[in-house]
Amino acid sequence: MELYNYFRSSASYRVRVALALKGLDYDYIPVQLVKGEQHAEPFASVSSSRLVPLLKDGDAVVTQSLAIIEYLEETHPLPPLLPADALGRARVRALAQDIACEIHPLNNLRVLRYLTRDLKLSEDDKNRWYRHWVESGLEVVERQLAAQPARYCHGETPTLADCTLVPQIFNALRFDCRTEQLPNVMRIYQTCMAEDAFKLTQPASCPDAA
Ligand SMILES: N[C@@H](CCC(=O)N[C@@H](CS)C(=O)NCC(=O)O)C(=O)O
């Protein structure tokens, strides 16, 4: 398998963690987003969205980080990243989507660039935008984790929800977001970061890290 990704991309980091948790080997293909490589060849002809991550498995192309992780889950079921029960699976997917669908799209590189380049917002205003959506979005996650506390987001082993949470915290810390109102989120983040699957795939450990 080949993973087209970028060290600082949190959506890419989700997939790197899932691959590591499942012990799967892959070729790391860097796509330098800040240099615009997502819009150039060879990536442009593989990717219709021009977004990373993108997984190639043989001739097949899989996009969207959560769909990639679900694909890995179905093709390599062990260790499972989704609970055995339907309600548990729904909760884990909802937690992942609270981050991947409600927070991340508002703070993507192209959105932040549109704010500053097209709408002429200042760096300060852009950062306020960023922090607002991350902090309020993570408070939603915190309330859910507080309602059903466990070692990880759901239960005693990492799931799709942890694969999604940890990269978002990396971004939150990078942009100086407030985290003191997130005790369960930060406890789970620390628990995950003590594990190789999260630690060895973090942005600073990637081959393309600046
Ligand atoms: N929903 C997509 C999001 C993908 C995405 O937004 N990727 C970002 C990096 S985290 C990207 O490639 N940005 C390139 C750009 O904004 O030009 C997923 O989960 O895979």
PDBQT file of the ligand as one rigid body, heavy atoms in Angstrom, charges set to zero:
ROOT
HETATM    1  N1  LIG A 301     -12.315  15.137   4.904  1.00  0.00    +0.000 N 
HETATM    2  C1  LIG A 301     -11.007  14.892   4.363  1.00  0.00    +0.000 C 
HETATM    3  C2  LIG A 301     -10.157  16.122   4.620  1.00  0.00    +0.000 C 
HETATM    4  C3  LIG A 301      -8.910  16.093   3.796  1.00  0.00    +0.000 C 
HETATM    5  C4  LIG A 301      -8.166  17.405   3.955  1.00  0.00    +0.000 C 
HETATM    6  O1  LIG A 301      -8.786  18.442   4.174  1.00  0.00    +0.000 OA
HETATM    7  N2  LIG A 301      -6.842  17.351   3.832  1.00  0.00    +0.000 N 
HETATM    8  C5  LIG A 301      -6.060  18.542   3.952  1.00  0.00    +0.000 C 
HETATM    9  C6  LIG A 301      -4.871  18.317   4.873  1.00  0.00    +0.000 C 
HETATM   10  S1  LIG A 301      -5.405  17.940   6.521  1.00  0.00    +0.000 SA
HETATM   11  C7  LIG A 301      -5.520  18.929   2.582  1.00  0.00    +0.000 C 
HETATM   12  O2  LIG A 301      -5.130  18.081   1.800  1.00  0.00    +0.000 OA
HETATM   13  N3  LIG A 301      -5.466  20.226   2.314  1.00  0.00    +0.000 N 
HETATM   14  C8  LIG A 301      -4.935  20.713   1.083  1.00  0.00    +0.000 C 
HETATM   15  C9  LIG A 301      -5.409  22.087   0.784  1.00  0.00    +0.000 C 
HETATM   16  O3  LIG A 301      -6.118  22.669   1.609  1.00  0.00    +0.000 OA
HETATM   17  O4  LIG A 301      -5.069  22.565  -0.295  1.00  0.00    +0.000 OA
HETATM   18  C10 LIG A 301     -10.407  13.656   5.033  1.00  0.00    +0.000 C 
HETATM   19  O5  LIG A 301     -10.804  13.338   6.140  1.00  0.00    +0.000 OA
HETATM   20  O6  LIG A 301      -9.547  12.999   4.415  1.00  0.00    +0.000 OA
ENDROOT
TORSDOF 0
